[in-house]
Amino acid sequence: MKLLLFAGLLLGLAAPATPQNAPPKLVFPVDCILGESCWIARYMDRAPGQAKADYQCKPQTEDKHNGTDIVLADTGVMTAGVTVRAAAAGRVLALRDGMPDVAVTTERARVIQKQGCGNVLVLGHGNGWQTSYCHLKNDSLLVEKGDMVSPGQAVAQVGLSGLTEYPHLHFMVQRTEKGKQVQHRDPFDGGVFEGGCKAANTPEQKPLWIEPIEYAGPVILPPLISDAQITRQMMWQAQSETLSANSLKFFIQARGFHTLPGDIWRFSLFAPDGTLQFTHDVKQTRQRQLVEANANFERPGGGFLAGRWTATVELVRGGISMGKQMTSVIVE
């Protein structure tokens, strides 16, 4: 569904944006394939006050979230390198580098509160419009202050710096007047941060993306397979390439964003010969921004068969599949 947002009225502006002050048109800022190698974990919050709603008036956001989060599967993918690209032509207005790629802790959050964006890049696009790129990978910035950039130009890599526990890009579109931010815009329909949402099919919806991007439902990330129990602190570590055939158990963890109580996480484990070795359902009981579910499979007699084992995780809601992800590992 599409939205109709009366941004001018909500901000008290005299008229809708004109060509002179309209936001720039944008290319997607991460070199990845949505739904396959990256995911929209959180949209901009469009609900005023303490409520939360994304641009579709659905809950795939957090209160006061003023941008779009594009998440990677794990730190292994991050370490290999995922390019961040300039969303539009412009000039480098500001940047920060040198912050480490480490998951935030309560203690560290207090220390870096004023550097929450971590390593960051800010581009100016004229008429007060800017785009910001947060949580960039340490020592990955490819530009300097004052440089001109073109749409799609590589400028950095996705990282884990600043106030975040998982590797992602926090992307923002904002407008400034006399050096002060006056509004944030949602690239998915051009609407205003906390300015309200209205789910409707209407031609007045004007996304800022040059190429249309479909709304994503619940986010299901590739599962993790390990021979040790996977804690919440370990859930973003790189997937192991190999496991021992003599492991006592295989542990499987499902991960997702903004799933709902009552959702079923369905685990399946397949041996190298394709036979189903294990299936297990876990019912979600809590509503959280980031959700994990766990299952384990004990070693069969004689050990695990050598070769490639595959784990799948499917999210089932009201008897309907909301999507499936898979991961494989070599057992030797």
C-alpha positions as CSV (number, residue, x, y, z in Angstrom):
1,M,0.0,0.0,0.0
2,K,1.1,3.6,-0.6
3,L,0.9,6.7,1.5
4,L,-0.5,10.2,1.2
5,L,1.4,12.5,3.6
6,F,0.5,16.2,4.1
7,A,4.0,17.2,5.0
8,G,3.4,20.9,4.4
9,L,0.5,21.1,6.9
10,L,2.2,18.9,9.5
11,L,5.3,21.1,9.5
12,G,3.4,24.4,9.2
13,L,4.9,25.2,5.9
14,A,3.2,27.6,3.5
15,A,3.3,25.2,0.5
16,P,4.5,21.8,-0.6
17,A,8.1,21.5,-1.7
18,T,8.9,23.3,-4.9
19,P,11.6,22.3,-7.4
20,Q,13.9,24.8,-5.7
21,N,13.7,23.1,-2.3
22,A,12.6,19.5,-3.2
23,P,14.8,16.8,-1.8
24,P,17.3,15.0,-4.1
25,K,16.4,11.8,-6.0
26,L,18.4,8.9,-4.5
27,V,20.1,5.7,-5.6
28,F,20.2,2.9,-3.0
29,P,23.2,3.6,-0.8
30,V,24.5,0.0,-0.2
31,D,26.0,-2.3,-2.8
32,C,23.8,-5.3,-1.9
33,I,20.7,-7.2,-2.9
34,L,17.7,-6.5,-0.6
35,G,16.3,-9.7,0.8
36,E,19.4,-11.7,-0.1
37,S,22.6,-10.0,1.1
38,C,21.1,-7.1,3.1
39,W,17.7,-6.3,4.7
40,I,15.7,-3.2,5.8
41,A,15.8,-3.7,9.6
42,R,14.1,-0.5,10.5
43,Y,12.2,2.2,8.6
44,M,11.8,5.8,9.8
45,D,9.3,6.5,12.6
46,R,6.3,8.3,11.2
47,A,4.1,8.3,14.3
48,P,4.0,11.5,16.4
49,G,5.0,11.4,20.0
50,Q,5.8,8.2,21.8
51,A,4.0,5.9,19.3
52,K,5.8,4.2,16.4
53,A,4.8,3.4,12.9
54,D,6.7,3.1,9.6
55,Y,5.6,4.8,6.3
56,Q,3.1,2.0,5.8
57,C,1.6,2.6,9.2
58,K,3.1,-0.7,10.3
59,P,5.4,-1.3,13.3
60,Q,8.7,-2.0,11.5
61,T,10.5,0.9,13.2
62,E,11.3,2.2,16.6
63,D,10.1,5.4,18.4
64,K,12.2,8.4,17.4
65,H,14.1,6.4,14.6
66,N,14.9,9.1,12.1
67,G,16.4,7.1,9.3
68,T,16.6,3.8,7.5
69,D,18.6,0.8,8.8
70,I,20.2,-1.5,6.2
71,V,21.6,-4.5,8.0
72,L,24.1,-7.3,7.0
73,A,23.9,-10.9,7.9
74,D,26.9,-10.9,10.3
75,T,30.4,-9.5,11.0
76,G,32.0,-11.9,8.5
77,V,30.1,-10.3,5.7
78,M,31.1,-6.9,7.1
79,T,34.7,-7.8,7.3
80,A,34.8,-9.0,3.7
81,G,33.5,-5.6,2.8
82,V,30.2,-4.2,1.6
83,T,30.4,-0.9,-0.2
84,V,28.4,2.2,0.8
85,R,27.6,4.5,-2.2
86,A,26.7,8.2,-2.4
87,A,22.9,8.4,-2.8
88,A,23.1,11.6,-4.9
89,A,25.6,14.0,-6.4
90,G,27.0,16.4,-3.8
91,R,29.9,17.6,-1.7
92,V,31.5,16.0,1.4
93,L,30.5,18.4,4.2
94,A,31.8,16.4,7.2
95,L,33.2,13.0,8.2
96,R,34.6,11.1,11.1
97,D,36.8,8.0,11.0
98,G,38.9,6.0,13.5
99,M,36.2,4.5,15.7
100,P,36.5,0.7,16.1
101,D,34.0,-1.8,14.8
102,V,32.7,-3.3,18.1
103,A,29.2,-4.0,19.4
104,V,28.1,-1.4,21.9
105,T,27.9,-2.3,25.6
106,T,26.2,-0.3,28.3
107,E,29.5,1.0,29.6
108,R,30.8,1.9,26.1
109,A,27.4,3.6,25.3
110,R,28.1,6.1,28.1
111,V,31.6,6.9,26.7
112,I,30.6,7.4,23.1
113,Q,27.1,8.9,23.6
114,K,27.9,12.0,21.5
115,Q,29.5,9.9,18.8
116,G,26.5,7.6,18.4
117,C,26.7,7.6,14.6
118,G,30.2,6.2,14.9
119,N,32.2,6.7,11.7
120,V,30.0,9.0,9.7
121,L,29.9,10.8,6.4
122,V,27.6,13.8,5.6
123,L,27.0,14.9,2.0
124,G,25.5,18.2,0.9
125,H,23.2,18.2,-2.2
126,G,22.3,21.9,-2.4
127,N,19.3,23.9,-1.1
128,G,20.1,22.7,2.5
129,W,19.6,19.0,1.7
130,Q,22.0,16.5,3.1
131,T,22.4,12.7,3.4
132,S,24.1,11.1,6.3
133,Y,25.8,7.6,6.5
134,C,26.3,6.2,10.0
135,H,28.2,3.3,11.6
136,L,30.7,3.1,8.8
137,K,33.5,0.6,8.9
138,N,36.7,1.8,10.5
139,D,39.3,3.1,8.1
140,S,37.0,2.6,5.1
141,L,36.2,6.1,4.0
142,L,37.3,6.9,0.5
143,V,36.7,10.6,0.4
144,E,37.8,13.8,2.2
145,K,36.0,16.9,3.3
146,G,35.3,19.1,0.3
147,D,35.4,16.3,-2.3
148,M,32.7,16.2,-4.9
149,V,30.9,12.9,-5.4
150,S,28.6,11.5,-8.1
151,P,25.5,9.3,-7.6
152,G,26.5,5.7,-6.8
153,Q,30.2,6.6,-6.1
154,A,31.8,4.3,-3.6
155,V,32.5,6.4,-0.4
156,A,33.0,3.8,2.4
157,Q,31.9,0.4,3.7
158,V,29.2,-0.8,6.1
159,G,30.5,-1.2,9.6
160,L,29.8,-1.6,13.3
161,S,31.0,1.6,14.8
162,G,29.2,3.8,17.3
163,L,26.0,3.0,19.2
164,T,25.0,-0.3,17.5
165,E,25.1,-4.0,18.3
166,Y,25.0,-5.3,14.7
167,P,26.6,-4.3,11.3
168,H,24.4,-1.9,9.4
169,L,24.1,1.5,7.7
170,H,21.9,4.1,9.3
171,F,20.9,6.3,6.3
172,M,19.3,9.7,6.8
173,V,17.9,12.4,4.5
174,Q,17.6,15.8,6.2
175,R,17.2,19.5,5.4
176,T,19.0,22.3,7.1
177,E,18.4,26.1,7.3
178,K,21.0,28.4,8.7
179,G,23.0,25.4,9.9
180,K,20.2,23.8,11.8
181,Q,18.2,20.7,10.9
182,V,14.6,21.5,10.2
183,Q,13.3,18.1,9.0
184,H,14.1,14.5,8.2
185,R,12.5,12.9,5.1
186,D,11.6,9.3,4.5
187,P,13.1,8.1,1.2
188,F,10.3,5.6,0.8
189,D,7.6,8.1,0.2
190,G,9.1,11.6,0.8
191,G,7.2,12.0,4.1
192,V,8.4,13.7,7.3
193,F,9.9,12.2,10.4
194,E,7.1,11.7,13.0
195,G,4.8,13.6,10.6
196,G,2.2,10.9,10.5
197,C,1.4,8.1,8.1
198,K,-1.6,7.2,6.0
199,A,-1.7,3.8,4.3
200,A,-3.4,4.3,1.0
201,N,-3.0,3.6,-2.7
202,T,-2.4,7.1,-4.2
203,P,-0.4,8.5,-7.0
204,E,0.5,11.5,-4.7
205,Q,3.1,9.2,-3.0
206,K,6.5,10.4,-4.1
207,P,9.4,8.2,-3.1
208,L,12.8,9.7,-3.2
209,W,14.4,6.5,-4.6
210,I,15.1,6.6,-8.4
211,E,14.3,2.9,-8.6
212,P,11.2,1.8,-6.7
213,I,11.9,-0.3,-3.6
214,E,9.1,-2.6,-2.4
215,Y,8.1,-2.6,1.3
216,A,9.7,-5.5,3.2
217,G,7.7,-7.6,5.6
218,P,9.2,-9.3,8.6
219,V,13.0,-9.6,8.3
220,I,14.3,-13.1,8.5
221,L,18.1,-13.4,8.5
222,P,20.2,-16.4,7.6
223,P,20.4,-18.8,10.5
224,L,23.6,-19.6,12.3
225,I,25.0,-23.2,12.8
226,S,27.5,-23.9,15.6
227,D,28.8,-26.7,17.8
228,A,28.5,-24.4,20.8
229,Q,25.4,-22.7,22.2
230,I,24.9,-19.3,20.5
231,T,24.3,-16.5,23.0
232,R,22.8,-13.1,22.2
233,Q,26.3,-11.7,22.5
234,M,27.5,-14.1,19.8
235,M,24.6,-13.8,17.4
236,W,26.4,-11.4,15.0
237,Q,29.6,-13.4,14.7
238,A,30.7,-14.8,11.4
239,Q,29.3,-18.2,10.5
240,S,31.8,-21.0,10.9
241,E,33.0,-22.6,7.6
242,T,33.5,-26.0,9.1
243,L,32.4,-28.1,12.1
244,S,33.6,-31.4,13.5
245,A,31.8,-34.6,12.8
246,N,32.4,-35.5,16.5
247,S,30.6,-32.5,17.8
248,L,28.2,-33.3,20.6
249,K,25.4,-31.1,19.2
250,F,24.7,-28.7,16.5
251,F,23.1,-25.5,17.6
252,I,20.9,-23.4,15.2
253,Q,19.9,-19.9,15.8
254,A,17.2,-18.0,14.0
255,R,17.3,-14.1,13.9
256,G,14.9,-11.5,12.7
257,F,13.5,-8.0,13.2
258,H,10.0,-7.0,14.2
259,T,8.3,-10.3,14.2
260,L,5.2,-10.8,16.4
261,P,4.2,-12.9,19.4
262,G,2.5,-16.0,18.1
263,D,4.9,-16.3,15.1
264,I,6.4,-19.8,14.6
265,W,10.1,-20.2,13.9
266,R,10.4,-23.5,12.1
267,F,13.8,-25.1,12.1
268,S,14.9,-27.9,9.7
269,L,18.3,-29.6,9.4
270,F,19.4,-31.6,6.3
271,A,22.3,-34.0,6.0
272,P,24.7,-33.9,3.0
273,D,22.6,-36.6,1.3
274,G,19.6,-34.3,1.5
275,T,17.7,-36.3,4.1
276,L,15.8,-34.4,6.8
277,Q,17.5,-35.1,10.1
278,F,15.6,-32.7,12.4
279,T,12.7,-30.4,12.5
280,H,11.5,-28.2,15.4
281,D,9.1,-25.3,16.0
282,V,9.6,-22.5,18.4
283,K,6.7,-20.2,19.2
284,Q,7.6,-16.6,19.8
285,T,6.2,-15.2,23.1
286,R,7.6,-11.7,23.3
287,Q,7.6,-8.7,21.0
288,R,11.1,-7.2,20.5
289,Q,12.9,-5.2,17.9
290,L,15.5,-7.9,17.4
291,V,14.4,-11.5,18.0
292,E,16.3,-14.7,18.2
293,A,15.1,-18.3,18.6
294,N,17.2,-21.4,19.2
295,A,17.1,-25.2,18.6
296,N,19.7,-28.0,18.8
297,F,20.3,-31.4,17.4
298,E,22.3,-34.1,19.2
299,R,25.0,-36.1,17.5
300,P,23.6,-39.3,15.9
301,G,25.3,-42.6,16.5
302,G,28.6,-42.7,14.7
303,G,28.9,-38.9,14.5
304,F,27.7,-36.4,12.0
305,L,28.0,-37.4,8.4
306,A,30.9,-35.7,6.6
307,G,29.9,-33.2,3.9
308,R,27.7,-30.1,3.7
309,W,24.9,-29.8,6.2
310,T,22.1,-27.2,5.6
311,A,19.9,-25.5,8.1
312,T,16.7,-23.7,7.1
313,V,14.5,-21.4,9.2
314,E,11.0,-20.5,8.2
315,L,8.8,-17.9,9.8
316,V,5.1,-19.0,9.9
317,R,2.3,-16.6,10.9
318,G,-1.2,-17.8,11.1
319,G,-0.3,-20.8,9.1
320,I,1.2,-18.8,6.3
321,S,4.9,-18.7,5.5
322,M,6.4,-15.3,5.8
323,G,9.7,-16.3,4.3
324,K,12.6,-18.7,4.7
325,Q,16.4,-18.4,5.0
326,M,19.1,-21.0,4.9
327,T,22.8,-21.5,5.9
328,S,25.1,-24.4,5.2
329,V,28.4,-25.6,6.8
330,I,31.0,-28.2,5.9
331,V,31.3,-31.1,8.5
332,E,34.6,-33.0,8.4
